[in-house]
């Protein structure tokens, strides 16, 4: 069984937990508190020298770090990970975009404004840049979703999960999505798909997959 080292309030960790739940993959969850320095201990740094969560232990002593790399590993061979070369490249493109153009700004705002006491005052010098870069990313996403239902392959994939991770909590980081109607529409659809509390709500009907009901996505 997999073991996931994760922090509940992390968008990067949420992506992996959501995919594991939607794929019904058994796993043990170990909560890590980055605010208490638990990713900087010698034991954790042996698992991931960069000192970041999430980390997935796939077999005893074998670890995978980086949320999007973990998504590809656990989704391999399922409809969430496209097989077609073009579709796979498109998914990778959006997942690179998420880590380079979205997560650094939404993730930083979410962390400092919701998890660190006095974080706003400590990061006033950076907030304007985070807002500007975050809205630039939303604009790119909005243009794509104006003519596409999902980000890659024409159906729900790990690219959507990757972009959902921090975008669905953007308002908590002071981002306003009023001018991103297509993004909001997709977020609402993915929220329905990822519902943890309503066990009768179906997960997305993926090509080649048997419709299932949601288990626990928390």
Secondary structure, DSSP 8 states (H G I E B T S, - for coil): -EEEEE-TT-HHHHHHHHHHHHTT--EEEEE--GGGTTTSSHHHHHH-TT--S-EEEEETTEEEESHHHHHHHHHTTSTTS--SHHHHHHHHHHHHHIIIIIHHHHHHHHHHHHTSTTHHHHTHHHHHHHHHHHHHHHHHHHHHHTS-SSSSTTS--HHHHHHHHHHTTGGGGT---TT-HHHHHHHHHHHHHT-SS-TTSB----TT----B-----
